[in-house]
């Protein structure tokens, strides 16, 4: 430290000040600044043996399991922080949930960061801390990482990529091939909170906002479901594209039809209100902590009991929203709230608010 | 949710449908003017409920759909100019111009910002005097007051780097054009509730009188729409034609006079081209010369685009209620929301998009 203080007075081309409150290009240079960033921010938050060894690769043990589940996801969100979470929390939950949807138990994560020059270090610290907290709560270790810095204007503050590794359980392998005629479609809670929480920040509507993002770790509820003996024929977490994307993906994967009842799909009243205000349809709005699961009729009550135990609040009631119709062509029919059938289509691009 | 659920109440809906069926001694053809109503009708399946007695024909009230191709080309040309940022409502982004859409122009480096209000564009202009901010001012009477306010505020506050590219349309002249057409089969109108919130409905009285056509101011929820239909059917059965208000929680006869005064301060009535329908006399709004400094058409030398190539899209007939989207040969084949040929396939108020999104079953059945 002393050496640098002295030298900064004599060098004609000063190095960036190490105590800077912002990410600079030097943080991505691979030199001392990069090392400090890794040591002081990332290692401190994520600390574990695999990471602390600072080797080129982490060596992991998976409890003797010979099959692993792997999933990767990249996270870009503006604003970086929103009611109920931030990009760091999403980067853990998103990948952990993808593993959980395969019935796997999440064990390890890697984390790649692309930082934009000018990002406030305290913001990065908050994001990294909430990521570490979310990982700890989910019982996963962040065992490898990478950091790059791009010039100002070439990123949106922070982009994060996480890859997750989990133990795969053959017994509980849900997938398109397991889906059967009459399977019931359960939804784990109300829809649209995450997308609207993010939108509320963008549109300056957060004053007295009565809900937050639904982001959460879904692995525990899936584990409980397995423990209770619920047959899991198919699961999918609702993310971008909302409920409509998930059910349409299901219809395409299985090649079957299905019928949903709009009236059964819960929406928080404030989410509904904001959707009306912004011209959005909650069926297409993003979620980060809800999923649908397919199970035979005989297992519905048990599944709902387990889901009920994990329910977040009074508006997040798990519910039976529809049934699989194997003989029907591959599309989703939604019975509207006034009792007429229509198609529930996938969004073709982003949902663009209408004019009036 | 209050003010919403009661207007989607199934028991009330069933009651209204039964009443409409009882009242109608023959089939009636009504036009819902606004694209927002079209979407609600298809989203909730209201037309299916009325199948036995009422044909609902979809009207021209989709601001995105009636905006001329040349205006979209001009907006794109502005977005491509150095130091100009084009601000627009989201709905406009995917509408095809003659060569590309604003979304495609943005991907190729054009400066396009999506905003929820023209006042957001004024704020952007104020915060960044190094660039020119142009708001793409499209829409019916509903959006005119906010656009007028944006120009008025920018003018008052000396925000000289804010302008609008104006292509405003007025709904009443379009309704008259439809009524005048020799093939017109519309017996009654469900007038656009949001437009009437601003303009009131006194202006419809002469039209109703002249063409002996019932006009019922109608809202956007199932119960609103069915109430509008019931009023229309009752008038037609009784052989009378009057202007009625079935959207009283939002609309008064005189409208929002303060808002309209502001519109008249900033804008004046002009002849206006409608996409697919040609030029309709006195059916648009342009900035008064007093506000010329905020008129993008005057401020910038916008290149005149070449006319668009021939296109199988029959949007013009869809917009005037002569055909339903299904009847267009391009529907769902060469024209989809991902690759639209016409604006009604893009907009969340466009009839083709509504059919594609909620009713593709019928098209699939006829294919199969």
Interface residues (C-beta under 8 A of the other chain):
Chain A: X203 X263 X269 X272 X273 X276 X278 X279 X329 X331 X333 X336 X337 X338 X339 X340 X341 X342 X343 X345 X348 X349 X352 X353 X354 X355 X356
Chain B: X1 X4 X8 X10 X13 X14 X36 X42 X43 X44 X45 X46 X48 X49 X63 X64 X89 X90 X91 X92 X93 X94 X103 X114 X116 X138 X139 X140 X142 X143 X194 X222 X336 X337 X338 X347 X348 X349 X356 X357 X358 X359 X360 X361 X364
